[in-house]
């Protein structure tokens, strides 16, 4: 396994673990977003489509994190449409990163 392949495998593990932690309630979406961008930067040297997609998905995860954790938002501010968008974003993250 080459260096890039090793980095990509490690990135999959990091993001997969962060998603599992999020699903179990022990990590926020901000942690998933951070690992997504940091790992993509390491794998791609901050270039190319993979990095751009990771960056865009991380921004979307951060938006959902802020929507759910901001003291200025009430629980009712998160709509079913927001929940669907978050599910779609998480699915896109899983597709981008690939199997762990």
TORVODREN-772344 format. One record per atom (N, C-alpha, C): residue in three letters; atom name; x, y, z. Coordinates in Angstrom, 3 decimals, padded with zeros to 6 digits. Layout:
// TORVODREN-772344
<r 'ALA', 'CA', <X, Y, Z>>
...
END
This chain:
// TORVODREN-772344
<r 'UNK', 'N', <000.851, -001.174, 000.000>>
<r 'UNK', 'CA', <000.000, 000.000, 000.000>>
<r 'UNK', 'C', <000.893, 001.232, 000.000>>
<r 'UNK', 'N', <000.676, 002.129, -000.952>>
<r 'UNK', 'CA', <001.454, 003.356, -001.042>>
<r 'UNK', 'C', <001.076, 004.340, 000.048>>
<r 'UNK', 'N', <001.839, 005.418, 000.129>>
<r 'UNK', 'CA', <001.600, 006.412, 001.174>>
<r 'UNK', 'C', <000.220, 007.043, 001.050>>
<r 'UNK', 'N', <-000.179, 007.428, -000.161>>
<r 'UNK', 'CA', <-001.501, 008.045, -000.365>>
<r 'UNK', 'C', <-002.628, 007.071, -000.010>>
<r 'UNK', 'N', <-002.470, 005.815, -000.398>>
<r 'UNK', 'CA', <-003.493, 004.818, -000.088>>
<r 'UNK', 'C', <-003.602, 004.619, 001.428>>
<r 'UNK', 'N', <-002.448, 004.644, 002.081>>
<r 'UNK', 'CA', <-002.436, 004.509, 003.542>>
<r 'UNK', 'C', <-003.135, 005.708, 004.193>>
<r 'UNK', 'N', <-002.852, 006.911, 003.696>>
<r 'UNK', 'CA', <-003.502, 008.109, 004.222>>
<r 'UNK', 'C', <-005.011, 008.057, 003.989>>
<r 'UNK', 'N', <-005.401, 007.598, 002.807>>
<r 'UNK', 'CA', <-006.833, 007.512, 002.492>>
<r 'UNK', 'C', <-007.520, 006.495, 003.403>>
<r 'UNK', 'N', <-006.873, 005.366, 003.661>>
<r 'UNK', 'CA', <-007.445, 004.357, 004.562>>
<r 'UNK', 'C', <-007.578, 004.916, 005.977>>
<r 'UNK', 'N', <-006.576, 005.642, 006.405>>
<r 'UNK', 'CA', <-006.631, 006.248, 007.750>>
<r 'UNK', 'C', <-007.746, 007.285, 007.818>>
<r 'UNK', 'N', <-007.895, 008.061, 006.749>>
<r 'UNK', 'CA', <-008.973, 009.054, 006.672>>
<r 'UNK', 'C', <-010.328, 008.365, 006.771>>
<r 'UNK', 'N', <-010.513, 007.270, 006.058>>
<r 'UNK', 'CA', <-011.771, 006.510, 006.133>>
<r 'UNK', 'C', <-012.046, 006.078, 007.573>>
<r 'UNK', 'N', <-011.015, 005.595, 008.236>>
<r 'UNK', 'CA', <-011.178, 005.157, 009.625>>
<r 'UNK', 'C', <-011.578, 006.316, 010.524>>
<r 'UNK', 'N', <-010.889, 007.454, 010.384>>
<r 'UNK', 'CA', <-011.191, 008.621, 011.209>>
<r 'UNK', 'C', <-012.634, 009.077, 011.025>>
<r 'UNK', 'N', <-013.013, 009.276, 009.773>>
<r 'UNK', 'CA', <-014.355, 009.788, 009.489>>
<r 'UNK', 'C', <-015.408, 008.748, 009.880>>
<r 'UNK', 'N', <-015.140, 007.485, 009.579>>
<r 'UNK', 'CA', <-016.077, 006.433, 009.968>>
<r 'UNK', 'C', <-016.268, 006.372, 011.475>>
<r 'UNK', 'N', <-015.181, 006.496, 012.225>>
<r 'UNK', 'CA', <-015.279, 006.485, 013.687>>
<r 'UNK', 'C', <-016.025, 007.722, 014.187>>
<r 'UNK', 'N', <-015.764, 008.872, 013.591>>
<r 'UNK', 'CA', <-016.466, 010.089, 014.003>>
<r 'UNK', 'C', <-017.961, 009.994, 013.692>>
<r 'UNK', 'N', <-018.313, 009.416, 012.542>>
<r 'UNK', 'CA', <-019.736, 009.224, 012.222>>
<r 'UNK', 'C', <-020.389, 008.262, 013.219>>
<r 'UNK', 'N', <-019.684, 007.193, 013.562>>
<r 'UNK', 'CA', <-020.226, 006.249, 014.547>>
<r 'UNK', 'C', <-020.397, 006.933, 015.899>>
<r 'UNK', 'N', <-019.421, 007.740, 016.284>>
<r 'UNK', 'CA', <-019.532, 008.476, 017.545>>
<r 'UNK', 'C', <-020.702, 009.457, 017.503>>
<r 'UNK', 'N', <-020.886, 010.112, 016.365>>
<r 'UNK', 'CA', <-022.022, 011.035, 016.230>>
<r 'UNK', 'C', <-023.340, 010.276, 016.375>>
<r 'UNK', 'N', <-023.428, 009.142, 015.713>>
<r 'UNK', 'CA', <-024.662, 008.357, 015.769>>
<r 'UNK', 'C', <-024.945, 007.830, 017.176>>
<r 'UNK', 'N', <-023.893, 007.604, 017.959>>
<r 'UNK', 'CA', <-024.085, 007.135, 019.333>>
<r 'UNK', 'C', <-024.279, 008.297, 020.305>>
<r 'UNK', 'N', <-024.148, 009.521, 019.805>>
<r 'UNK', 'CA', <-024.366, 010.691, 020.645>>
<r 'UNK', 'C', <-023.132, 011.164, 021.398>>
<r 'UNK', 'N', <-021.964, 010.647, 021.049>>
<r 'UNK', 'CA', <-020.754, 011.031, 021.777>>
<r 'UNK', 'C', <-019.870, 012.026, 021.027>>
<r 'UNK', 'N', <-020.249, 012.408, 019.820>>
<r 'UNK', 'CA', <-019.485, 013.407, 019.064>>
<r 'UNK', 'C', <-020.445, 014.262, 018.261>>
<r 'UNK', 'N', <-020.080, 015.512, 018.105>>
<r 'UNK', 'CA', <-020.899, 016.429, 017.336>>
<r 'UNK', 'C', <-020.564, 016.388, 015.860>>
<r 'UNK', 'N', <-021.438, 016.988, 015.095>>
<r 'UNK', 'CA', <-021.210, 017.079, 013.654>>
<r 'UNK', 'C', <-019.969, 017.906, 013.347>>
<r 'UNK', 'N', <-019.626, 018.819, 014.250>>
<r 'UNK', 'CA', <-018.429, 019.620, 014.045>>
<r 'UNK', 'C', <-017.173, 018.747, 014.042>>
<r 'UNK', 'N', <-017.156, 017.704, 014.853>>
<r 'UNK', 'CA', <-016.000, 016.780, 014.872>>
<r 'UNK', 'C', <-015.913, 016.026, 013.544>>
<r 'UNK', 'N', <-017.044, 015.567, 013.048>>
<r 'UNK', 'CA', <-017.061, 014.874, 011.755>>
<r 'UNK', 'C', <-016.548, 015.821, 010.673>>
<r 'UNK', 'N', <-017.031, 017.057, 010.675>>
<r 'UNK', 'CA', <-016.616, 018.041, 009.674>>
<r 'UNK', 'C', <-015.117, 018.300, 009.747>>
<r 'UNK', 'N', <-014.596, 018.463, 010.961>>
<r 'UNK', 'CA', <-013.160, 018.716, 011.127>>
<r 'UNK', 'C', <-012.323, 017.579, 010.550>>
<r 'UNK', 'N', <-012.674, 016.354, 010.906>>
<r 'UNK', 'CA', <-011.903, 015.209, 010.424>>
<r 'UNK', 'C', <-012.039, 015.021, 008.922>>
<r 'UNK', 'N', <-013.210, 015.346, 008.400>>
<r 'UNK', 'CA', <-013.430, 015.230, 006.957>>
<r 'UNK', 'C', <-012.478, 016.156, 006.198>>
<r 'UNK', 'N', <-012.387, 017.405, 006.627>>
<r 'UNK', 'CA', <-011.535, 018.371, 005.930>>
<r 'UNK', 'C', <-010.058, 018.110, 006.201>>
<r 'UNK', 'N', <-009.712, 017.837, 007.450>>
<r 'UNK', 'CA', <-008.302, 017.591, 007.766>>
<r 'UNK', 'C', <-007.765, 016.381, 007.010>>
<r 'UNK', 'N', <-008.544, 015.320, 006.984>>
<r 'UNK', 'CA', <-008.115, 014.123, 006.266>>
<r 'UNK', 'C', <-008.034, 014.344, 004.768>>
<r 'UNK', 'N', <-009.008, 015.057, 004.226>>
<r 'UNK', 'CA', <-008.991, 015.335, 002.788>>
<r 'UNK', 'C', <-007.795, 016.210, 002.430>>
<r 'UNK', 'N', <-007.468, 017.150, 003.286>>
<r 'UNK', 'CA', <-006.305, 018.002, 003.034>>
<r 'UNK', 'C', <-005.028, 017.170, 003.013>>
<r 'UNK', 'N', <-004.942, 016.211, 003.924>>
<r 'UNK', 'CA', <-003.763, 015.349, 003.981>>
<r 'UNK', 'C', <-003.668, 014.437, 002.754>>
<r 'UNK', 'N', <-004.797, 013.894, 002.341>>
<r 'UNK', 'CA', <-004.826, 012.963, 001.211>>
<r 'UNK', 'C', <-004.589, 013.666, -000.120>>
<r 'UNK', 'N', <-005.075, 014.901, -000.247>>
<r 'UNK', 'CA', <-005.055, 015.573, -001.551>>
<r 'UNK', 'C', <-004.126, 016.772, -001.632>>
<r 'UNK', 'N', <-003.466, 017.129, -000.540>>
<r 'UNK', 'CA', <-002.651, 018.353, -000.490>>
<r 'UNK', 'C', <-003.499, 019.586, -000.813>>
<r 'UNK', 'N', <-004.755, 019.533, -000.394>>
<r 'UNK', 'CA', <-005.707, 020.641, -000.579>>
<r 'UNK', 'C', <-005.930, 020.999, -002.042>>
<r 'UNK', 'N', <-005.974, 019.974, -002.876>>
<r 'UNK', 'CA', <-006.198, 020.198, -004.312>>
<r 'UNK', 'C', <-007.236, 019.214, -004.832>>
<r 'UNK', 'N', <-007.904, 019.616, -005.887>>
<r 'UNK', 'CA', <-008.737, 018.695, -006.628>>
<r 'UNK', 'C', <-010.163, 018.570, -006.134>>
<r 'UNK', 'N', <-010.892, 017.780, -006.878>>
<r 'UNK', 'CA', <-012.322, 017.591, -006.649>>
<r 'UNK', 'C', <-012.614, 016.943, -005.297>>
<r 'UNK', 'N', <-011.836, 015.951, -004.898>>
<r 'UNK', 'CA', <-012.064, 015.285, -003.612>>
<r 'UNK', 'C', <-012.002, 016.283, -002.464>>
<r 'UNK', 'N', <-011.000, 017.138, -002.468>>
<r 'UNK', 'CA', <-010.876, 018.137, -001.406>>
<r 'UNK', 'C', <-012.035, 019.121, -001.456>>
<r 'UNK', 'N', <-012.390, 019.581, -002.650>>
<r 'UNK', 'CA', <-013.495, 020.531, -002.787>>
<r 'UNK', 'C', <-014.798, 019.931, -002.266>>
<r 'UNK', 'N', <-015.057, 018.676, -002.620>>
<r 'UNK', 'CA', <-016.285, 018.023, -002.155>>
<r 'UNK', 'C', <-016.254, 017.849, -000.638>>
<r 'UNK', 'N', <-015.130, 017.451, -000.093>>
<r 'UNK', 'CA', <-015.014, 017.283, 001.360>>
<r 'UNK', 'C', <-015.242, 018.620, 002.061>>
<r 'UNK', 'N', <-014.663, 019.673, 001.512>>
<r 'UNK', 'CA', <-014.813, 021.005, 002.101>>
<r 'UNK', 'C', <-016.280, 021.449, 002.085>>
<r 'UNK', 'N', <-016.964, 021.235, 000.967>>
<r 'UNK', 'CA', <-018.378, 021.612, 000.856>>
<r 'UNK', 'C', <-019.245, 020.796, 001.816>>
<r 'UNK', 'N', <-018.989, 019.495, 001.909>>
<r 'UNK', 'CA', <-019.759, 018.660, 002.825>>
<r 'UNK', 'C', <-019.488, 019.045, 004.273>>
<r 'UNK', 'N', <-018.246, 019.372, 004.586>>
<r 'UNK', 'CA', <-017.914, 019.798, 005.947>>
<r 'UNK', 'C', <-018.652, 021.091, 006.302>>
<r 'UNK', 'N', <-018.736, 022.010, 005.349>>
<r 'UNK', 'CA', <-019.477, 023.251, 005.596>>
<r 'UNK', 'C', <-020.945, 022.959, 005.867>>
<r 'UNK', 'N', <-021.504, 022.012, 005.145>>
<r 'UNK', 'CA', <-022.903, 021.632, 005.368>>
<r 'UNK', 'C', <-023.075, 020.969, 006.744>>
<r 'UNK', 'N', <-022.127, 020.112, 007.133>>
<r 'UNK', 'CA', <-022.189, 019.503, 008.461>>
<r 'UNK', 'C', <-022.096, 020.567, 009.550>>
<r 'UNK', 'N', <-021.224, 021.543, 009.366>>
<r 'UNK', 'CA', <-021.096, 022.646, 010.333>>
<r 'UNK', 'C', <-022.404, 023.426, 010.439>>
<r 'UNK', 'N', <-023.061, 023.649, 009.308>>
<r 'UNK', 'CA', <-024.350, 024.367, 009.317>>
<r 'UNK', 'C', <-025.374, 023.595, 010.134>>
<r 'UNK', 'N', <-025.424, 022.290, 009.925>>
<r 'UNK', 'CA', <-026.368, 021.472, 010.687>>
<r 'UNK', 'C', <-025.991, 021.428, 012.169>>
<r 'UNK', 'N', <-024.698, 021.397, 012.454>>
<r 'UNK', 'CA', <-024.243, 021.429, 013.850>>
<r 'UNK', 'C', <-024.706, 022.731, 014.514>>
<r 'UNK', 'N', <-024.462, 023.851, 013.842>>
<r 'UNK', 'CA', <-024.854, 025.145, 014.392>>
<r 'UNK', 'C', <-026.361, 025.238, 014.582>>
<r 'UNK', 'N', <-027.112, 024.744, 013.620>>
<r 'UNK', 'CA', <-028.576, 024.773, 013.712>>
<r 'UNK', 'C', <-029.051, 024.025, 014.954>>
<r 'UNK', 'N', <-028.393, 022.923, 015.277>>
<r 'UNK', 'CA', <-028.823, 022.076, 016.383>>
<r 'UNK', 'C', <-028.240, 022.473, 017.737>>
<r 'UNK', 'N', <-027.173, 023.256, 017.747>>
<r 'UNK', 'CA', <-026.511, 023.548, 019.023>>
<r 'UNK', 'C', <-026.499, 025.022, 019.405>>
<r 'UNK', 'N', <-026.853, 025.907, 018.507>>
<r 'UNK', 'CA', <-026.807, 027.332, 018.797>>
<r 'UNK', 'C', <-027.806, 027.694, 019.895>>
<r 'UNK', 'N', <-027.371, 028.488, 020.870>>
<r 'UNK', 'CA', <-028.304, 028.905, 021.928>>
<r 'UNK', 'C', <-029.412, 029.811, 021.407>>
<r 'UNK', 'N', <-029.253, 030.333, 020.203>>
<r 'UNK', 'CA', <-030.276, 031.207, 019.637>>
<r 'UNK', 'C', <-031.363, 030.435, 018.909>>
<r 'UNK', 'N', <-031.180, 029.160, 018.713>>
<r 'UNK', 'CA', <-032.181, 028.344, 018.034>>
<r 'UNK', 'C', <-032.948, 027.515, 019.059>>
<r 'UNK', 'N', <-034.227, 027.401, 018.819>>
<r 'UNK', 'CA', <-035.081, 026.556, 019.665>>
<r 'UNK', 'C', <-035.153, 025.167, 019.023>>
<r 'UNK', 'N', <-035.490, 024.138, 019.822>>
<r 'UNK', 'CA', <-035.596, 022.792, 019.239>>
<r 'UNK', 'C', <-036.531, 022.733, 018.032>>
<r 'UNK', 'N', <-037.561, 023.533, 018.027>>
<r 'UNK', 'CA', <-038.500, 023.553, 016.909>>
<r 'UNK', 'C', <-037.942, 024.164, 015.643>>
<r 'UNK', 'N', <-036.773, 024.795, 015.744>>
<r 'UNK', 'CA', <-036.158, 025.389, 014.561>>
<r 'UNK', 'C', <-035.609, 024.337, 013.605>>
<r 'UNK', 'N', <-035.376, 023.134, 014.103>>
<r 'UNK', 'CA', <-034.904, 022.032, 013.256>>
<r 'UNK', 'C', <-036.136, 021.339, 012.699>>
<r 'UNK', 'N', <-036.312, 021.442, 011.405>>
<r 'UNK', 'CA', <-037.507, 020.905, 010.763>>
<r 'UNK', 'C', <-037.229, 019.508, 010.202>>
<r 'UNK', 'N', <-038.290, 018.780, 009.846>>
<r 'UNK', 'CA', <-038.081, 017.497, 009.168>>
<r 'UNK', 'C', <-037.248, 017.644, 007.885>>
<r 'UNK', 'N', <-037.391, 018.763, 007.194>>
<r 'UNK', 'CA', <-036.589, 019.000, 005.991>>
<r 'UNK', 'C', <-035.102, 019.099, 006.355>>
<r 'UNK', 'N', <-034.808, 019.744, 007.491>>
<r 'UNK', 'CA', <-033.415, 019.814, 007.950>>
<r 'UNK', 'C', <-032.883, 018.428, 008.269>>
<r 'UNK', 'N', <-033.711, 017.610, 008.901>>
<r 'UNK', 'CA', <-033.292, 016.240, 009.216>>
<r 'UNK', 'C', <-033.016, 015.430, 007.949>>
<r 'UNK', 'N', <-033.855, 015.613, 006.933>>
<r 'UNK', 'CA', <-033.634, 014.920, 005.653>>
<r 'UNK', 'C', <-032.353, 015.404, 004.981>>
<r 'UNK', 'N', <-032.131, 016.709, 005.020>>
<r 'UNK', 'CA', <-030.911, 017.261, 004.426>>
<r 'UNK', 'C', <-029.675, 016.732, 005.145>>
<r 'UNK', 'N', <-029.739, 016.633, 006.468>>
<r 'UNK', 'CA', <-028.610, 016.093, 007.225>>
<r 'UNK', 'C', <-028.364, 014.638, 006.850>>
<r 'UNK', 'N', <-029.417, 013.857, 006.751>>
<r 'UNK', 'CA', <-029.266, 012.447, 006.358>>
<r 'UNK', 'C', <-028.633, 012.340, 004.980>>
<r 'UNK', 'N', <-029.041, 013.211, 004.057>>
<r 'UNK', 'CA', <-028.462, 013.205, 002.712>>
<r 'UNK', 'C', <-026.988, 013.610, 002.751>>
<r 'UNK', 'N', <-026.662, 014.569, 003.591>>
<r 'UNK', 'CA', <-025.273, 015.014, 003.718>>
<r 'UNK', 'C', <-024.401, 013.903, 004.287>>
<r 'UNK', 'N', <-024.890, 013.227, 005.321>>
<r 'UNK', 'CA', <-024.126, 012.126, 005.914>>
<r 'UNK', 'C', <-023.943, 011.001, 004.901>>
<r 'UNK', 'N', <-024.975, 010.716, 004.123>>
<r 'UNK', 'CA', <-024.852, 009.689, 003.075>>
<r 'UNK', 'C', <-023.805, 010.115, 002.042>>
<r 'UNK', 'N', <-023.770, 011.392, 001.693>>
<r 'UNK', 'CA', <-022.781, 011.885, 000.734>>
<r 'UNK', 'C', <-021.370, 011.786, 001.310>>
<r 'UNK', 'N', <-021.226, 012.031, 002.613>>
<r 'UNK', 'CA', <-019.924, 011.884, 003.262>>
<r 'UNK', 'C', <-019.472, 010.432, 003.174>>
<r 'UNK', 'N', <-020.367, 009.519, 003.474>>
<r 'UNK', 'CA', <-020.031, 008.081, 003.416>>
<r 'UNK', 'C', <-019.617, 007.667, 001.983>>
<r 'UNK', 'N', <-020.334, 008.198, 000.985>>
<r 'UNK', 'CA', <-019.974, 007.869, -000.404>>
<r 'UNK', 'C', <-018.612, 008.448, -000.766>>
<r 'UNK', 'N', <-018.348, 009.666, -000.336>>
<r 'UNK', 'CA', <-017.084, 010.319, -000.658>>
<r 'UNK', 'C', <-015.896, 009.609, -000.015>>
<r 'UNK', 'N', <-016.038, 009.268, 001.232>>
<r 'UNK', 'CA', <-014.935, 008.651, 001.970>>
<r 'UNK', 'C', <-014.749, 007.207, 001.541>>
<r 'UNK', 'N', <-015.838, 006.536, 001.254>>
<r 'UNK', 'CA', <-015.763, 005.131, 000.873>>
<r 'UNK', 'C', <-015.821, 004.223, 002.095>>
<r 'UNK', 'N', <-015.817, 002.936, 001.857>>
<r 'UNK', 'CA', <-015.935, 001.998, 002.981>>
<r 'UNK', 'C', <-014.715, 002.057, 003.879>>
<r 'UNK', 'N', <-014.971, 001.918, 005.165>>
<r 'UNK', 'CA', <-013.878, 001.950, 006.157>>
<r 'UNK', 'C', <-013.089, 000.668, 006.139>>
END
